[in-house]
Amino acid sequence: MRRKVVAGNWKMNKGLKDSTALVQEIIQKNNSFNCDVYVAPAFPFLNEVSVVSSSSQIKVLAQNVSSKSNGAFTGEVSVDMLKSINIKSVIIGHSERRMLFGEDDKTLKMKLENCFKNDMEVFFCIGEKLDMREKGMQNDVIENQLENTLFDIDNVNLEKLIIAYEPVWAIGTGVNANSDQVQEIHCHIRKLLNFRYGKESSDLIPIIYGGSLKPDNSRNIFNCSDVDGGLVGGASLNSETFIKIIDSI
């Protein structure tokens, strides 16, 4: 049975005091979750949030990582740096990294290879833009993104892989894909994984949804047979709404 996963991506929000306070609020309001729960604070606060959450079920997730191991790469953060503060999971390929920072498939493949080589758990984000959805090409986009990155890597640790489907047109827009649209493309992703890795292995890979998830739509989306959880953006910045989403799974 696939595990259920809900992760909160705080993006570039919350300072140190607010970050630690938020995770404390989540723990105090509910310290017994029915799924795997992650939070992804900004880089400077990963260690502090990790310390605060260490006695709870909450796992701490980095929002990004370098494709390089070490060296003269100003501003970059390596896998070993994350591991040195007990961070074992990372988001790769978020739509904002792709669009705003120009991360292409070549770069993402290198990051994936580096993470799997170093036994890091990866939340790998894929998804189509609005124009591709309007042309009915969303399945082609997803397939190309996987073929050029994940499927082009030989040594993928499937036990350390979570796929996050993000319809780019629903990220931070308040617009959400309906449950039929979500199930349809999650099912397509599952079929691609089955074809690449075999059904028995790929059936263990969680596929989670990210795209303006809120308490009022999360239950319907989580009820889809091929949806195993969510990557939550803005709604994870409030402990009450985040817990409602977690509980809805």
Contacts in CASP RR format, 6 or more apart in sequence:
PFRMAT RR
TARGET T0000
AUTHOR 0000-0000-0000
METHOD contacts of the structure
MODEL  1
MRRKVVAGNWKMNKGLKDSTALVQEIIQKNNSFNCDVYVAPAFPFLNEVS
VVSSSSQIKVLAQNVSSKSNGAFTGEVSVDMLKSINIKSVIIGHSERRML
FGEDDKTLKMKLENCFKNDMEVFFCIGEKLDMREKGMQNDVIENQLENTL
FDIDNVNLEKLIIAYEPVWAIGTGVNANSDQVQEIHCHIRKLLNFRYGKE
SSDLIPIIYGGSLKPDNSRNIFNCSDVDGGLVGGASLNSETFIKIIDSI
2 203 0 8 1.000
2 204 0 8 1.000
2 205 0 8 1.000
2 206 0 8 1.000
2 228 0 8 1.000
3 35 0 8 1.000
3 36 0 8 1.000
3 206 0 8 1.000
3 228 0 8 1.000
4 34 0 8 1.000
4 35 0 8 1.000
4 36 0 8 1.000
4 206 0 8 1.000
4 228 0 8 1.000
4 229 0 8 1.000
4 249 0 8 1.000
5 35 0 8 1.000
5 36 0 8 1.000
5 38 0 8 1.000
5 162 0 8 1.000
5 206 0 8 1.000
5 208 0 8 1.000
5 228 0 8 1.000
5 229 0 8 1.000
5 230 0 8 1.000
6 33 0 8 1.000
6 35 0 8 1.000
6 36 0 8 1.000
6 37 0 8 1.000
6 38 0 8 1.000
6 208 0 8 1.000
6 229 0 8 1.000
6 230 0 8 1.000
6 232 0 8 1.000
6 245 0 8 1.000
6 246 0 8 1.000
6 249 0 8 1.000
7 37 0 8 1.000
7 38 0 8 1.000
7 39 0 8 1.000
7 40 0 8 1.000
7 61 0 8 1.000
7 123 0 8 1.000
7 208 0 8 1.000
7 230 0 8 1.000
7 231 0 8 1.000
7 232 0 8 1.000
7 236 0 8 1.000
8 38 0 8 1.000
8 39 0 8 1.000
8 40 0 8 1.000
8 61 0 8 1.000
8 231 0 8 1.000
8 232 0 8 1.000
8 233 0 8 1.000
8 236 0 8 1.000
8 242 0 8 1.000
9 40 0 8 1.000
9 61 0 8 1.000
9 63 0 8 1.000
9 91 0 8 1.000
9 94 0 8 1.000
9 231 0 8 1.000
9 232 0 8 1.000
9 233 0 8 1.000
9 236 0 8 1.000
10 19 0 8 1.000
10 22 0 8 1.000
10 39 0 8 1.000
10 40 0 8 1.000
10 41 0 8 1.000
10 42 0 8 1.000
10 63 0 8 1.000
10 233 0 8 1.000
10 236 0 8 1.000
10 237 0 8 1.000
11 42 0 8 1.000
11 63 0 8 1.000
11 96 0 8 1.000
11 233 0 8 1.000
11 234 0 8 1.000
12 42 0 8 1.000
13 42 0 8 1.000
13 234 0 8 1.000
13 237 0 8 1.000
14 22 0 8 1.000
14 41 0 8 1.000
14 42 0 8 1.000
14 45 0 8 1.000
14 237 0 8 1.000
15 42 0 8 1.000
15 45 0 8 1.000
16 44 0 8 1.000
16 45 0 8 1.000
16 48 0 8 1.000
19 41 0 8 1.000
19 42 0 8 1.000
19 45 0 8 1.000
19 48 0 8 1.000
19 49 0 8 1.000
20 45 0 8 1.000
20 48 0 8 1.000
20 49 0 8 1.000
20 52 0 8 1.000
22 39 0 8 1.000
22 237 0 8 1.000
22 239 0 8 1.000
23 39 0 8 1.000
23 41 0 8 1.000
23 49 0 8 1.000
23 52 0 8 1.000
23 53 0 8 1.000
23 58 0 8 1.000
24 52 0 8 1.000
25 239 0 8 1.000
26 37 0 8 1.000
26 39 0 8 1.000
26 58 0 8 1.000
26 239 0 8 1.000
26 242 0 8 1.000
26 243 0 8 1.000
27 52 0 8 1.000
27 53 0 8 1.000
27 56 0 8 1.000
27 58 0 8 1.000
29 239 0 8 1.000
29 240 0 8 1.000
29 243 0 8 1.000
30 243 0 8 1.000
30 246 0 8 1.000
30 247 0 8 1.000
31 56 0 8 1.000
31 57 0 8 1.000
32 57 0 8 1.000
33 57 0 8 1.000
33 246 0 8 1.000
34 246 0 8 1.000
34 247 0 8 1.000
34 249 0 8 1.000
35 229 0 8 1.000
35 246 0 8 1.000
35 249 0 8 1.000
36 57 0 8 1.000
36 59 0 8 1.000
37 57 0 8 1.000
37 58 0 8 1.000
37 59 0 8 1.000
37 246 0 8 1.000
38 58 0 8 1.000
38 59 0 8 1.000
38 60 0 8 1.000
38 61 0 8 1.000
38 89 0 8 1.000
39 49 0 8 1.000
39 53 0 8 1.000
39 58 0 8 1.000
39 59 0 8 1.000
39 60 0 8 1.000
39 61 0 8 1.000
39 236 0 8 1.000
40 60 0 8 1.000
40 61 0 8 1.000
40 62 0 8 1.000
40 63 0 8 1.000
40 91 0 8 1.000
41 49 0 8 1.000
41 60 0 8 1.000
42 63 0 8 1.000
43 62 0 8 1.000
43 63 0 8 1.000
43 64 0 8 1.000
43 77 0 8 1.000
46 60 0 8 1.000
46 62 0 8 1.000
46 82 0 8 1.000
46 85 0 8 1.000
46 87 0 8 1.000
47 85 0 8 1.000
49 60 0 8 1.000
50 60 0 8 1.000
50 85 0 8 1.000
50 86 0 8 1.000
50 87 0 8 1.000
53 59 0 8 1.000
53 60 0 8 1.000
54 86 0 8 1.000
59 88 0 8 1.000
59 89 0 8 1.000
60 87 0 8 1.000
60 89 0 8 1.000
61 87 0 8 1.000
61 89 0 8 1.000
61 90 0 8 1.000
61 91 0 8 1.000
61 123 0 8 1.000
62 77 0 8 1.000
62 82 0 8 1.000
62 87 0 8 1.000
62 89 0 8 1.000
62 90 0 8 1.000
62 91 0 8 1.000
63 90 0 8 1.000
63 91 0 8 1.000
63 94 0 8 1.000
64 77 0 8 1.000
64 90 0 8 1.000
64 91 0 8 1.000
64 92 0 8 1.000
64 94 0 8 1.000
64 97 0 8 1.000
65 77 0 8 1.000
65 78 0 8 1.000
65 79 0 8 1.000
65 82 0 8 1.000
65 90 0 8 1.000
65 92 0 8 1.000
65 111 0 8 1.000
65 114 0 8 1.000
65 115 0 8 1.000
65 120 0 8 1.000
66 73 0 8 1.000
66 76 0 8 1.000
66 77 0 8 1.000
66 78 0 8 1.000
66 79 0 8 1.000
66 111 0 8 1.000
66 114 0 8 1.000
67 107 0 8 1.000
67 110 0 8 1.000
67 111 0 8 1.000
67 113 0 8 1.000
67 114 0 8 1.000
68 76 0 8 1.000
68 78 0 8 1.000
68 114 0 8 1.000
69 78 0 8 1.000
69 79 0 8 1.000
69 80 0 8 1.000
69 114 0 8 1.000
70 78 0 8 1.000
70 80 0 8 1.000
79 90 0 8 1.000
79 114 0 8 1.000
79 115 0 8 1.000
79 118 0 8 1.000
79 120 0 8 1.000
80 118 0 8 1.000
82 88 0 8 1.000
82 90 0 8 1.000
82 120 0 8 1.000
83 118 0 8 1.000
83 120 0 8 1.000
88 119 0 8 1.000
88 120 0 8 1.000
88 121 0 8 1.000
89 120 0 8 1.000
89 121 0 8 1.000
89 122 0 8 1.000
89 123 0 8 1.000
90 115 0 8 1.000
90 120 0 8 1.000
90 121 0 8 1.000
90 122 0 8 1.000
90 123 0 8 1.000
91 122 0 8 1.000
91 123 0 8 1.000
91 125 0 8 1.000
91 164 0 8 1.000
91 231 0 8 1.000
92 108 0 8 1.000
92 111 0 8 1.000
92 112 0 8 1.000
92 115 0 8 1.000
92 122 0 8 1.000
92 123 0 8 1.000
92 124 0 8 1.000
92 125 0 8 1.000
93 103 0 8 1.000
93 108 0 8 1.000
93 111 0 8 1.000
93 124 0 8 1.000
93 125 0 8 1.000
93 126 0 8 1.000
94 125 0 8 1.000
94 166 0 8 1.000
95 125 0 8 1.000
95 127 0 8 1.000
95 166 0 8 1.000
95 168 0 8 1.000
95 171 0 8 1.000
96 171 0 8 1.000
97 103 0 8 1.000
98 104 0 8 1.000
98 108 0 8 1.000
99 168 0 8 1.000
105 145 0 8 1.000
105 148 0 8 1.000
105 149 0 8 1.000
106 148 0 8 1.000
108 124 0 8 1.000
108 149 0 8 1.000
109 148 0 8 1.000
109 149 0 8 1.000
109 150 0 8 1.000
109 152 0 8 1.000
109 153 0 8 1.000
112 122 0 8 1.000
112 124 0 8 1.000
112 149 0 8 1.000
112 150 0 8 1.000
112 153 0 8 1.000
112 156 0 8 1.000
113 153 0 8 1.000
115 121 0 8 1.000
115 122 0 8 1.000
115 160 0 8 1.000
116 122 0 8 1.000
116 153 0 8 1.000
116 155 0 8 1.000
116 156 0 8 1.000
116 157 0 8 1.000
116 160 0 8 1.000
117 155 0 8 1.000
119 157 0 8 1.000
119 160 0 8 1.000
120 160 0 8 1.000
121 160 0 8 1.000
121 161 0 8 1.000
121 162 0 8 1.000
122 160 0 8 1.000
122 161 0 8 1.000
122 162 0 8 1.000
123 162 0 8 1.000
123 164 0 8 1.000
123 208 0 8 1.000
123 231 0 8 1.000
124 149 0 8 1.000
124 150 0 8 1.000
124 161 0 8 1.000
124 162 0 8 1.000
124 163 0 8 1.000
124 164 0 8 1.000
125 164 0 8 1.000
125 165 0 8 1.000
125 166 0 8 1.000
125 231 0 8 1.000
126 142 0 8 1.000
126 145 0 8 1.000
126 146 0 8 1.000
126 163 0 8 1.000
126 164 0 8 1.000
126 165 0 8 1.000
126 166 0 8 1.000
126 189 0 8 1.000
127 138 0 8 1.000
127 141 0 8 1.000
127 142 0 8 1.000
127 145 0 8 1.000
127 165 0 8 1.000
127 166 0 8 1.000
127 167 0 8 1.000
127 168 0 8 1.000
128 137 0 8 1.000
128 138 0 8 1.000
128 141 0 8 1.000
128 142 0 8 1.000
128 167 0 8 1.000
128 168 0 8 1.000
128 169 0 8 1.000
129 141 0 8 1.000
129 168 0 8 1.000
129 169 0 8 1.000
130 168 0 8 1.000
130 169 0 8 1.000
132 138 0 8 1.000
132 140 0 8 1.000
132 141 0 8 1.000
133 167 0 8 1.000
133 169 0 8 1.000
138 167 0 8 1.000
138 185 0 8 1.000
139 185 0 8 1.000
139 188 0 8 1.000
142 165 0 8 1.000
142 185 0 8 1.000
142 188 0 8 1.000
142 189 0 8 1.000
142 192 0 8 1.000
143 192 0 8 1.000
146 189 0 8 1.000
146 192 0 8 1.000
146 196 0 8 1.000
150 156 0 8 1.000
150 161 0 8 1.000
151 192 0 8 1.000
151 196 0 8 1.000
156 197 0 8 1.000
158 197 0 8 1.000
158 201 0 8 1.000
158 202 0 8 1.000
158 204 0 8 1.000
158 205 0 8 1.000
159 204 0 8 1.000
161 205 0 8 1.000
162 205 0 8 1.000
162 206 0 8 1.000
162 207 0 8 1.000
162 208 0 8 1.000
163 189 0 8 1.000
163 193 0 8 1.000
163 205 0 8 1.000
163 206 0 8 1.000
163 207 0 8 1.000
163 208 0 8 1.000
164 207 0 8 1.000
164 208 0 8 1.000
164 209 0 8 1.000
164 210 0 8 1.000
164 230 0 8 1.000
164 231 0 8 1.000
165 182 0 8 1.000
165 185 0 8 1.000
165 186 0 8 1.000
165 189 0 8 1.000
165 207 0 8 1.000
165 208 0 8 1.000
165 209 0 8 1.000
165 210 0 8 1.000
166 209 0 8 1.000
166 210 0 8 1.000
166 211 0 8 1.000
166 231 0 8 1.000
167 177 0 8 1.000
167 181 0 8 1.000
167 185 0 8 1.000
167 210 0 8 1.000
167 211 0 8 1.000
169 175 0 8 1.000
170 176 0 8 1.000
170 177 0 8 1.000
170 210 0 8 1.000
170 211 0 8 1.000
170 212 0 8 1.000
171 210 0 8 1.000
171 211 0 8 1.000
171 212 0 8 1.000
172 211 0 8 1.000
172 212 0 8 1.000
172 233 0 8 1.000
172 234 0 8 1.000
173 212 0 8 1.000
174 212 0 8 1.000
175 212 0 8 1.000
176 211 0 8 1.000
176 212 0 8 1.000
176 213 0 8 1.000
176 214 0 8 1.000
176 217 0 8 1.000
177 209 0 8 1.000
177 211 0 8 1.000
179 220 0 8 1.000
179 221 0 8 1.000
179 223 0 8 1.000
179 224 0 8 1.000
182 209 0 8 1.000
182 221 0 8 1.000
182 224 0 8 1.000
182 227 0 8 1.000
183 224 0 8 1.000
183 225 0 8 1.000
183 226 0 8 1.000
183 227 0 8 1.000
186 207 0 8 1.000
186 209 0 8 1.000
186 224 0 8 1.000
186 226 0 8 1.000
186 227 0 8 1.000
187 225 0 8 1.000
187 226 0 8 1.000
189 207 0 8 1.000
189 226 0 8 1.000
190 202 0 8 1.000
190 203 0 8 1.000
190 207 0 8 1.000
190 226 0 8 1.000
193 202 0 8 1.000
193 205 0 8 1.000
193 207 0 8 1.000
194 202 0 8 1.000
194 203 0 8 1.000
196 202 0 8 1.000
197 205 0 8 1.000
206 228 0 8 1.000
206 229 0 8 1.000
207 226 0 8 1.000
207 227 0 8 1.000
207 228 0 8 1.000
208 227 0 8 1.000
208 228 0 8 1.000
208 229 0 8 1.000
208 230 0 8 1.000
208 231 0 8 1.000
209 221 0 8 1.000
209 227 0 8 1.000
209 229 0 8 1.000
209 230 0 8 1.000
209 231 0 8 1.000
210 230 0 8 1.000
210 231 0 8 1.000
210 232 0 8 1.000
210 233 0 8 1.000
211 231 0 8 1.000
211 233 0 8 1.000
213 221 0 8 1.000
213 230 0 8 1.000
213 231 0 8 1.000
213 232 0 8 1.000
213 233 0 8 1.000
213 235 0 8 1.000
213 245 0 8 1.000
214 235 0 8 1.000
214 241 0 8 1.000
214 245 0 8 1.000
215 235 0 8 1.000
215 241 0 8 1.000
215 244 0 8 1.000
215 245 0 8 1.000
215 248 0 8 1.000
218 230 0 8 1.000
218 244 0 8 1.000
218 245 0 8 1.000
218 248 0 8 1.000
218 249 0 8 1.000
219 248 0 8 1.000
221 227 0 8 1.000
221 230 0 8 1.000
222 229 0 8 1.000
222 230 0 8 1.000
222 248 0 8 1.000
222 249 0 8 1.000
229 249 0 8 1.000
230 245 0 8 1.000
232 242 0 8 1.000
232 245 0 8 1.000
235 241 0 8 1.000
235 242 0 8 1.000
235 245 0 8 1.000
236 242 0 8 1.000
236 245 0 8 1.000
END
